[in-house]
């Protein structure tokens, strides 16, 4: 089953869910704010994604900017970054999609089409 971590007020998440519904793709919807991914989930997704860990951060979010993470992340270890991501779902790039063999960060229709169809 496809796990989709979303925030209900996020317009990008709404577009992504509409795309999944329009393409009749079944998924398990998880509220990223109320049920943020834990460290083990984030670490497994990071390792599966072949993406830099920085890509997992919601760099346009208020929390990210308020904590001035653009200045702090370069000095943090991966372990520290994973611990931080696991503290609050609003720090995590969304939607976050985790399947058996793929991880998608954000919504890019072409990327999703290639990975999920």
C-alpha atoms as one frame of an Amber mdcrd trajectory, in Angstrom:
protein
   0.000   0.000   0.000   1.122   3.531  -0.758   1.505   5.752   2.309   0.875
   9.440   1.686   1.796  11.904   4.421  -0.145  15.134   3.841  -1.323  18.265
   5.589  -5.009  19.002   4.948  -4.502  22.745   4.421  -1.593  22.331   1.978
  -2.602  23.147  -1.622   0.171  20.944  -3.039  -1.135  18.026  -0.985  -4.668
  18.669  -2.271  -3.396  18.565  -5.877  -1.493  15.359  -5.178  -4.502  13.630
  -3.605  -6.710  14.708  -6.513  -4.141  13.254  -8.923  -4.116   9.951  -7.016
  -7.928   9.838  -6.993  -8.184  10.779 -10.688  -5.742   7.983 -11.525  -7.590
   5.512  -9.294  -4.501   4.805  -7.208  -5.284   3.489  -3.731  -3.383   4.978
  -0.835  -3.278   5.216   2.920  -3.610   8.898   3.903  -1.680   9.977   7.007
  -2.005  13.424   8.582   1.599  14.659   8.736   0.798  17.175  11.463  -1.095
  14.858  13.803   0.839  11.688  13.000   4.262  12.773  11.785   6.640  10.080
  10.552   8.945   8.753  13.257  12.717   8.636  13.003  12.818   4.998  11.826
  10.308   5.735   9.037  12.195   8.856   7.976  15.556   7.069   8.011  14.232
   4.188   5.903  12.622   6.633   3.445  15.816   8.680   3.242  17.932   5.602
   2.520  15.459   4.360  -0.100  15.120   7.751  -1.813  18.698   8.366  -2.959
  18.016  12.039  -2.178  20.038  14.319   0.079  18.502  14.561   3.545  18.035
  18.317   3.077  15.333  17.496   0.471  13.195  16.041   3.279  12.830  19.457
   4.907   9.903  21.744   4.119  12.142  24.724   3.377   9.201  27.028   2.636
   7.467  26.322   5.945   7.118  28.839   8.755   8.684  26.479  11.284  11.768
  25.912   9.098  12.231  29.651   8.595  11.450  30.495  12.226  14.086  28.056
  13.454  16.576  29.470  10.900  17.361  25.950   9.760  18.950  27.093   6.507
  21.840  28.307   8.680  21.837  25.380  11.127  21.386  22.301   8.886  24.856
  22.382   7.279  26.469  21.979  10.714  24.120  19.195  11.824  24.870  15.481
  11.442  22.412  13.236   9.587  21.419  11.757  12.933  20.619  15.209  14.323
  18.663  16.111  11.187  16.611  12.896  11.377  15.912  13.523  15.064  14.757
  17.054  14.240  12.526  15.923  11.344  10.865  13.368  13.620   9.877  16.051
  16.155   7.336  17.859  13.971   5.589  16.845  10.747   5.501  20.476   9.653
   9.271  20.291   9.100   8.845  17.471   6.568   8.471  18.168   2.844   4.998
  17.224   1.725   3.417  15.309   0.398   5.746  12.514   1.390   4.910   9.293
  -0.452   6.391   5.976   0.587   5.816   2.801  -1.416   7.446  -0.608  -1.374
  10.300   0.591  -3.581  10.006   4.363  -4.008   9.905   7.619  -2.080   8.468
  10.828  -3.520   8.931  14.277  -1.976   6.549  17.024  -3.019   4.243  16.734
  -6.002   5.640  16.693  -9.522   3.092  15.116 -11.849   5.624  13.680 -14.329
   7.648  12.128 -11.519   4.551  10.668  -9.912   3.305   9.288 -13.238   6.605
   7.511 -13.825   6.805   6.117 -10.280   3.186   5.194  -9.565   1.559   4.162
 -12.838
